Amino acid sequence: MGQLAFLLIGSDSLRKRWFVIAALGAVLTVLGLLIIFDATDGVTIVATQVFGLLFVIQGILALVSLLGTGPNVGSYLTAARGVFLLFIAGLILDFPYKNDLAVTTLFALAFIVDGMLRILTANALRYSAWRAVIAFGLFEFLIAALIITDWPIPRAKNIPFCVGLSLMFSGWVLLRMSLMLKKLEPEVAILALPMFAQRAWYDNAPVLIGLEDEAKPEHPMIVHVWTPVGSADVARRRLVLDRYIAAVDRNGVISTGHAALEAQPDLYISHYPAVEIDRSSGDFMAMFKATKENDFAGRFQPSYAVEAAGWCESDSDVIFHNYSPRRLRAFWAGYRQDNTYNLTNRNCSVAVASALDAALEGSLATKYPWARLIRLLCNPDMWVAVMLRQRAETMTWTPGYALDYARAMHRLVEPVQVSWMERLRGAIRHFRTPHSVRAASEAAPLDSKETAP
């Protein structure tokens, strides 16, 4: 959460105030230690209740973010997440009743499932930090074992123990980030910090020559996405897989979709393998390993017009007006020096998501960074964007993830088009509208191309 918020606010607004971040990190670390070692029951009780309230807020924000949106896979997943967060909050706050066994089981299960997913994904993809990820997954197994065995942590202390660990980790991250920000040169992008280097996606983080104020861009930045379903003739739908991973067409050929980024008049980011990969081969799954043997020569498409003419129009576009053309061009100048294509670690969506982050750095810069930070932390779209980044770092960026990430970032950095009150009123009107009228409206033909303004 902190990484993305600091990225959008920009290092210029935070560098001079690095000691505030360090102080906050130190406070969280000490508080976590106090809770774990139970130095005072009052601190433990208050911190646990606050932790539970944070889950309540996240759950409510997730559900509120659905106001005015139509039914789709993403909204269903967001609704499920919101309900689950409220359920966990109830367990932490002992509402409607206290059940230490249920809490113990769920927390242990959460650590086991998360650790297993991390280990399986890291072992399958073998990206640069895969050993560290596996070690973290094993650590989660150890925590789950301590919780299940009820030793040395009593069952009634499981929640305070997890709260303490979470606070200690958050404090350590803030302390580390504050010291890095202090040493960061003004012309170097915040993306160059080691905490963004887990997947080596920001090796081309911008370094700007000259720090004069940048004029508002004359042309928009457009994220073009060809979703797997939108770019293939799919016979049988598999909702989540088709949306975020890949689809199989009627001929058995795997379609992973495509993503590109355009900033007129002359910048176009579209990374593609120089020779088409055999997507019907039984060895296709083996190509997902982010290892050297799966590196291919790549090519960069010259323009959207050329790419669309040779294939098809993108089925979804997200248009940005608030971005930095200088940062975007600096990133692209470095990235295009190496045309290596890797299906997992250096693909079209990785290039687009990394370029988007580079272009949006400092887009929410302000003289009051702490007020901006609080607003971001309370914004449901911030939580969505962070969740998507975490999923991508665990696996990889895909066109589906890149599309949802671009939409979430668009809602964060662009002027608000629809206020929360208007969205609430729209949702109320939607539910008051007779079902027959809604059905007729939803059945009306729509343009096949979905565009975020």
C-alpha positions as CSV (number, residue, x, y, z in Angstrom):
1,M,0.0,0.0,0.0
2,G,2.7,2.5,1.0
3,Q,4.8,1.8,-2.1
4,L,2.0,2.7,-4.5
5,A,0.9,5.7,-2.5
6,F,4.4,7.1,-2.3
7,L,4.8,6.5,-6.1
8,L,1.7,8.6,-6.9
9,I,2.6,11.4,-4.4
10,G,6.2,11.4,-5.7
11,S,9.6,11.5,-4.0
12,D,9.8,15.3,-4.3
13,S,7.0,15.7,-1.8
14,L,8.3,13.1,0.6
15,R,12.1,13.4,0.5
16,K,12.3,16.4,2.8
17,R,9.9,14.7,5.3
18,W,11.7,11.4,5.4
19,F,12.1,11.6,9.2
20,V,8.3,11.6,9.6
21,I,8.0,8.3,7.8
22,A,10.9,7.0,9.9
23,A,9.2,8.0,13.1
24,L,6.0,6.4,12.1
25,G,7.9,3.2,11.2
26,A,9.6,3.2,14.6
27,V,6.3,3.7,16.4
28,L,4.7,0.8,14.5
29,T,7.7,-1.5,15.2
30,V,7.7,-0.8,18.9
31,L,3.9,-1.2,19.1
32,G,4.2,-4.5,17.3
33,L,6.8,-5.7,19.8
34,L,4.7,-4.6,22.7
35,I,1.7,-6.5,21.5
36,I,3.7,-9.7,20.7
37,F,5.3,-9.8,24.1
38,D,2.1,-8.6,25.8
39,A,3.9,-5.8,27.7
40,T,0.5,-4.2,28.5
41,D,-3.0,-5.5,28.1
42,G,-4.3,-2.1,27.3
43,V,-2.1,-1.7,24.3
44,T,-3.0,-5.2,23.1
45,I,-6.7,-4.7,23.4
46,V,-6.7,-1.3,21.7
47,A,-4.4,-2.3,18.9
48,T,-6.5,-5.5,18.2
49,Q,-9.7,-3.5,18.1
50,V,-8.1,-0.9,15.8
51,F,-6.9,-3.8,13.5
52,G,-10.4,-5.2,13.4
53,L,-11.9,-1.8,12.6
54,L,-9.4,-1.5,9.7
55,F,-10.9,-4.8,8.3
56,V,-14.4,-3.3,8.7
57,I,-13.4,-0.1,6.8
58,Q,-11.7,-2.1,4.0
59,G,-14.8,-4.4,3.7
60,I,-17.2,-1.4,3.6
61,L,-15.0,0.4,1.1
62,A,-14.9,-2.7,-1.1
63,L,-18.7,-2.9,-1.1
64,V,-19.2,0.9,-1.6
65,S,-16.8,0.8,-4.6
66,L,-19.5,-1.4,-6.3
67,L,-22.1,1.4,-6.3
68,G,-23.1,2.2,-9.8
69,T,-21.1,-0.6,-11.4
70,G,-22.6,-3.3,-13.5
71,P,-22.4,-7.0,-12.9
72,N,-19.1,-8.5,-14.1
73,V,-16.4,-10.9,-12.9
74,G,-14.4,-8.1,-11.2
75,S,-17.5,-6.8,-9.3
76,Y,-18.3,-10.3,-8.1
77,L,-14.7,-10.8,-6.8
78,T,-14.8,-7.4,-5.1
79,A,-18.1,-8.1,-3.4
80,A,-16.8,-11.5,-2.2
81,R,-13.6,-9.8,-0.9
82,G,-15.7,-7.2,1.0
83,V,-17.9,-9.8,2.6
84,F,-14.9,-11.9,3.6
85,L,-13.2,-8.9,5.2
86,L,-16.3,-8.1,7.2
87,F,-16.4,-11.7,8.3
88,I,-12.8,-11.6,9.5
89,A,-13.4,-8.3,11.2
90,G,-16.3,-9.9,13.1
91,L,-14.0,-12.6,14.3
92,I,-11.3,-10.2,15.4
93,L,-13.8,-8.0,17.2
94,D,-15.6,-11.0,18.8
95,F,-18.8,-10.1,17.0
96,P,-21.5,-11.5,17.3
97,Y,-19.7,-13.8,19.8
98,K,-16.2,-14.9,20.8
99,N,-14.8,-18.1,19.2
100,D,-11.1,-18.6,19.6
101,L,-11.1,-22.0,17.9
102,A,-12.7,-20.5,14.7
103,V,-10.2,-17.6,14.7
104,T,-7.3,-20.0,15.2
105,T,-8.4,-22.2,12.3
106,L,-9.1,-19.4,9.9
107,F,-5.8,-17.5,10.6
108,A,-3.8,-20.8,10.3
109,L,-5.6,-21.7,7.1
110,A,-4.9,-18.2,5.7
111,F,-1.2,-18.5,6.3
112,I,-1.1,-22.1,4.9
113,V,-3.0,-21.1,1.7
114,D,-1.0,-18.0,1.1
115,G,2.3,-19.8,1.7
116,M,1.3,-22.6,-0.6
117,L,0.3,-20.3,-3.4
118,R,3.6,-18.3,-3.1
119,I,5.7,-21.5,-3.1
120,L,3.9,-23.1,-6.0
121,T,3.9,-20.0,-8.1
122,A,7.6,-19.1,-7.4
123,N,8.7,-22.7,-8.1
124,A,6.7,-22.8,-11.4
125,L,7.8,-19.4,-12.7
126,R,11.4,-19.2,-11.3
127,Y,11.7,-15.4,-11.5
128,S,14.7,-13.7,-10.0
129,A,13.5,-13.6,-6.4
130,W,11.8,-17.0,-6.4
131,R,14.0,-18.5,-3.6
132,A,13.2,-15.6,-1.2
133,V,9.5,-16.0,-2.0
134,I,9.7,-19.7,-1.2
135,A,11.5,-18.9,2.1
136,F,8.7,-16.5,3.0
137,G,6.1,-19.2,2.2
138,L,7.9,-21.6,4.5
139,F,7.9,-18.9,7.2
140,E,4.1,-18.7,6.8
141,F,3.9,-22.4,7.3
142,L,5.9,-22.0,10.6
143,I,3.5,-19.3,11.8
144,A,0.5,-21.5,10.9
145,A,2.1,-24.4,12.9
146,L,2.6,-22.2,16.0
147,I,-1.0,-21.1,15.8
148,I,-2.4,-24.6,15.3
149,T,-0.3,-26.3,18.1
150,D,-1.3,-23.6,20.6
151,W,2.3,-23.4,21.7
152,P,4.1,-21.2,22.7
153,I,1.2,-18.8,21.8
154,P,-2.0,-19.4,23.7
155,R,-5.1,-19.6,21.5
156,A,-6.5,-16.4,23.0
157,K,-3.4,-14.5,22.0
158,N,-3.4,-15.6,18.3
159,I,-5.0,-12.4,17.1
160,P,-2.7,-10.1,19.0
161,F,0.2,-12.1,17.8
162,C,-0.8,-11.7,14.1
163,V,-1.6,-8.0,14.7
164,G,1.9,-7.5,16.2
165,L,3.6,-9.3,13.3
166,S,1.7,-7.1,10.8
167,L,2.6,-3.9,12.6
168,M,6.3,-4.9,12.9
169,F,6.4,-5.7,9.2
170,S,4.7,-2.4,8.3
171,G,7.1,-0.5,10.6
172,W,10.1,-2.2,9.1
173,V,9.0,-1.3,5.6
174,L,8.4,2.3,6.5
175,L,11.8,2.6,8.2
176,R,13.5,1.1,5.2
177,M,11.6,3.3,2.8
178,S,12.4,6.5,4.8
179,L,16.2,5.9,4.7
180,M,16.1,5.1,1.0
181,L,14.1,8.3,0.3
182,K,16.6,10.3,2.3
183,K,19.4,9.1,0.0
184,L,17.5,9.3,-3.3
185,E,18.8,11.8,-5.7
186,P,16.2,14.4,-6.9
187,E,16.6,13.3,-10.6
188,V,16.1,9.6,-9.9
189,A,12.7,8.0,-10.0
190,I,11.3,6.5,-6.9
191,L,10.9,3.3,-8.9
192,A,14.7,2.9,-8.7
193,L,14.5,2.1,-5.0
194,P,15.3,-1.6,-4.1
195,M,11.8,-2.2,-2.8
196,F,10.6,-2.0,-6.4
197,A,13.3,-4.4,-7.6
198,Q,11.7,-7.8,-6.7
199,R,11.0,-8.7,-10.4
200,A,13.6,-6.4,-12.1
201,W,10.7,-4.7,-13.9
202,Y,11.9,-1.2,-13.1
203,D,15.5,-1.6,-14.2
204,N,14.7,1.2,-16.6
205,A,13.3,3.6,-14.0
206,P,13.6,7.1,-15.4
207,V,16.5,9.4,-14.6
208,L,15.6,12.9,-15.6
209,I,18.1,15.4,-16.9
210,G,17.0,18.8,-15.7
211,L,14.3,19.3,-13.1
212,E,12.3,22.2,-14.5
213,D,8.5,22.1,-14.2
214,E,6.8,20.0,-16.8
215,A,4.0,21.4,-18.9
216,K,0.6,19.7,-19.1
217,P,0.8,17.0,-21.8
218,E,-0.8,18.0,-25.1
219,H,-1.8,14.5,-26.1
220,P,-3.5,11.8,-24.0
221,M,-1.8,8.5,-23.0
222,I,-3.9,5.5,-24.0
223,V,-3.6,2.0,-22.7
224,H,-4.8,-0.4,-25.3
225,V,-5.8,-3.9,-24.2
226,W,-6.8,-6.9,-26.3
227,T,-8.3,-9.3,-23.7
228,P,-7.9,-13.1,-24.3
229,V,-11.6,-13.4,-25.0
230,G,-11.9,-10.3,-27.1
231,S,-9.0,-11.3,-29.4
232,A,-10.1,-15.0,-30.0
233,D,-13.1,-17.0,-31.1
234,V,-13.8,-18.8,-27.8
235,A,-16.1,-21.7,-27.8
236,R,-16.4,-22.3,-24.1
237,R,-16.1,-19.6,-21.4
238,R,-14.1,-20.0,-18.2
239,L,-14.8,-16.7,-16.5
240,V,-11.8,-16.0,-14.3
241,L,-9.2,-17.8,-16.5
242,D,-10.5,-16.2,-19.7
243,R,-10.4,-12.8,-18.0
244,Y,-7.0,-12.8,-16.4
245,I,-4.9,-15.7,-17.8
246,A,-5.7,-17.1,-21.2
247,A,-8.5,-18.4,-23.4
248,V,-8.6,-21.3,-25.8
249,D,-10.3,-20.8,-29.2
250,R,-12.3,-23.3,-31.2
251,N,-9.1,-24.6,-32.8
252,G,-7.4,-25.4,-29.4
253,V,-5.0,-22.4,-29.8
254,I,-4.2,-20.5,-26.6
255,S,-4.8,-16.8,-26.6
256,T,-3.2,-14.7,-23.9
257,G,-4.4,-11.4,-25.3
258,H,-2.1,-8.3,-25.7
259,A,-1.5,-4.9,-24.2
260,A,0.1,-1.7,-25.6
261,L,0.5,1.9,-24.6
262,E,0.3,4.9,-26.8
263,A,1.2,8.6,-26.3
264,Q,0.8,10.6,-29.5
265,P,2.3,11.8,-31.7
266,D,5.2,9.3,-31.8
267,L,5.4,7.0,-28.8
268,Y,4.0,3.5,-28.9
269,I,4.9,0.7,-26.5
270,S,4.1,-2.7,-27.7
271,H,6.4,-5.6,-27.0
272,Y,5.8,-8.8,-29.0
273,P,7.9,-11.9,-29.8
274,A,9.8,-11.6,-33.1
275,V,8.6,-15.1,-34.1
276,E,5.1,-16.2,-33.1
277,I,5.1,-18.6,-30.2
278,D,3.5,-22.0,-30.9
279,R,0.5,-21.6,-28.5
280,S,-1.0,-25.0,-29.4
281,S,2.0,-26.9,-28.3
282,G,1.9,-29.2,-25.3
283,D,5.1,-27.5,-24.1
284,F,3.4,-24.1,-24.0
285,M,3.0,-24.2,-20.2
286,A,6.7,-24.9,-19.8
287,M,7.3,-21.5,-21.4
288,F,5.9,-19.7,-18.4
289,K,9.1,-20.2,-16.5
290,A,10.9,-16.8,-16.2
291,T,14.3,-18.4,-17.0
292,K,16.9,-17.7,-19.6
293,E,16.0,-20.7,-21.8
294,N,12.6,-19.1,-22.3
295,D,14.0,-15.8,-23.5
296,F,13.1,-15.0,-27.1
297,A,14.0,-12.3,-29.5
298,G,11.3,-9.6,-29.4
299,R,10.1,-6.8,-31.6
300,F,8.4,-3.5,-31.0
301,Q,5.4,-2.6,-33.0
302,P,5.7,0.8,-34.7
303,S,2.2,2.2,-34.1
304,Y,-1.3,1.3,-33.0
305,A,-2.6,1.7,-36.6
306,V,-0.1,-0.8,-37.9
307,E,-0.8,-3.3,-35.1
308,A,-4.6,-3.0,-35.4
309,A,-4.5,-3.3,-39.2
310,G,-2.5,-6.6,-38.9
311,W,-4.7,-8.1,-36.2
312,C,-7.8,-6.4,-34.8
313,E,-8.8,-3.3,-32.9
314,S,-8.3,-3.4,-29.1
315,D,-11.5,-4.2,-27.2
316,S,-10.7,-1.9,-24.2
317,D,-9.0,1.4,-23.9
318,V,-8.1,3.5,-20.9
319,I,-7.2,7.2,-21.5
320,F,-5.0,9.3,-19.2
321,H,-4.5,13.1,-19.3
322,N,-2.6,13.5,-16.0
323,Y,0.8,11.9,-16.6
324,S,4.4,12.8,-17.2
325,P,5.5,12.5,-20.9
326,R,9.2,13.1,-19.8
327,R,9.1,10.2,-17.4
328,L,7.3,8.0,-19.9
329,R,9.8,8.7,-22.7
330,A,12.8,8.2,-20.3
331,F,11.5,4.8,-19.3
332,W,10.9,3.8,-22.9
333,A,14.3,5.0,-24.1
334,G,15.9,2.6,-21.6
335,Y,13.5,-0.4,-22.0
336,R,13.7,-0.5,-25.8
337,Q,17.5,-1.0,-25.7
338,D,16.8,-4.7,-25.0
339,N,14.3,-6.5,-27.1
340,T,14.3,-9.7,-25.1
341,Y,10.8,-11.2,-24.7
342,N,9.9,-13.6,-21.9
343,L,6.3,-14.8,-21.6
344,T,6.4,-14.4,-17.8
345,N,9.0,-11.8,-16.9
346,R,9.2,-9.4,-19.9
347,N,6.0,-9.5,-21.9
348,C,3.7,-6.9,-23.4
349,S,1.8,-6.4,-20.2
350,V,4.9,-6.0,-18.1
351,A,6.1,-3.3,-20.4
352,V,2.8,-1.5,-20.3
353,A,2.3,-1.7,-16.5
354,S,5.9,-0.6,-15.8
355,A,5.6,2.3,-18.3
356,L,2.3,3.3,-16.7
357,D,3.9,3.4,-13.2
358,A,6.8,5.5,-14.6
359,A,4.5,8.0,-16.3
360,L,2.2,8.4,-13.2
361,E,5.0,8.9,-10.6
362,G,4.3,12.2,-8.8
363,S,0.9,12.7,-10.6
364,L,-0.7,13.4,-7.2
365,A,2.2,15.6,-5.9
366,T,1.0,18.2,-3.4
367,K,2.3,20.5,-0.7
368,Y,0.3,18.5,1.8
369,P,1.5,14.9,1.2
370,W,0.1,13.5,4.5
371,A,-3.4,14.7,3.7
372,R,-3.1,13.2,0.3
373,L,-1.8,9.9,1.8
374,I,-4.8,9.6,4.1
375,R,-7.2,10.2,1.2
376,L,-5.4,7.6,-0.9
377,L,-5.5,5.0,2.0
378,C,-9.3,5.6,2.3
379,N,-9.9,5.2,-1.4
380,P,-11.3,1.8,-2.5
381,D,-9.5,2.1,-5.9
382,M,-6.2,2.3,-4.0
383,W,-6.8,-1.1,-2.4
384,V,-7.9,-2.6,-5.8
385,A,-4.7,-1.3,-7.4
386,V,-2.5,-2.6,-4.6
387,M,-4.2,-6.0,-4.8
388,L,-3.6,-6.2,-8.5
389,R,0.1,-5.3,-8.1
390,Q,0.5,-8.0,-5.5
391,R,-1.1,-10.6,-7.7
392,A,1.1,-9.5,-10.6
393,E,4.3,-9.6,-8.5
394,T,3.4,-13.1,-7.4
395,M,2.7,-14.3,-10.9
396,T,3.1,-11.8,-13.8
397,W,1.3,-9.0,-15.5
398,T,-1.4,-10.2,-18.0
399,P,-3.6,-8.1,-20.2
400,G,-6.5,-8.7,-17.9
401,Y,-4.5,-7.5,-14.8
402,A,-3.1,-4.6,-16.8
403,L,-6.6,-3.5,-17.9
404,D,-8.0,-3.6,-14.3
405,Y,-4.9,-1.9,-13.0
406,A,-5.1,0.9,-15.6
407,R,-8.7,1.5,-14.7
408,A,-8.0,1.7,-11.0
409,M,-5.1,4.0,-11.5
410,H,-7.2,6.2,-13.9
411,R,-9.8,6.6,-11.1
412,L,-7.0,7.6,-8.7
413,V,-5.1,10.2,-10.8
414,E,-7.7,11.7,-13.1
415,P,-10.2,14.4,-11.9
416,V,-13.3,12.7,-10.4
417,Q,-16.0,12.5,-13.0
418,V,-18.7,11.0,-10.7
419,S,-18.7,11.7,-7.0
420,W,-19.4,9.0,-4.4
421,M,-22.8,10.7,-3.7
422,E,-23.7,10.5,-7.4
423,R,-22.7,6.9,-7.5
424,L,-24.9,6.2,-4.5
425,R,-27.8,8.0,-6.1
426,G,-27.3,6.0,-9.3
427,A,-27.2,2.8,-7.4
428,I,-30.5,3.7,-5.6
429,R,-32.1,4.6,-8.9
430,H,-30.9,1.3,-10.3
431,F,-32.6,-0.7,-7.6
432,R,-35.8,1.4,-7.8
433,T,-36.1,0.9,-11.6
434,P,-38.5,-1.9,-12.4
435,H,-36.8,-5.2,-13.4
436,S,-38.5,-5.2,-16.9
437,V,-37.0,-1.7,-17.7
438,R,-33.5,-2.7,-16.5
439,A,-33.7,-5.9,-18.5
440,A,-34.6,-4.0,-21.7
441,S,-31.9,-1.5,-21.1
442,E,-29.2,-4.2,-20.6
443,A,-30.4,-6.1,-23.7
444,A,-29.8,-3.0,-25.9
445,P,-26.9,-3.4,-28.3
446,L,-23.6,-1.8,-27.1
447,D,-20.5,-0.7,-28.9
448,S,-18.0,-3.6,-28.7
449,K,-15.2,-1.3,-27.7
450,E,-15.1,-0.4,-24.0
451,T,-13.4,2.9,-23.3
452,A,-12.6,4.7,-20.0
453,P,-12.6,8.4,-20.7
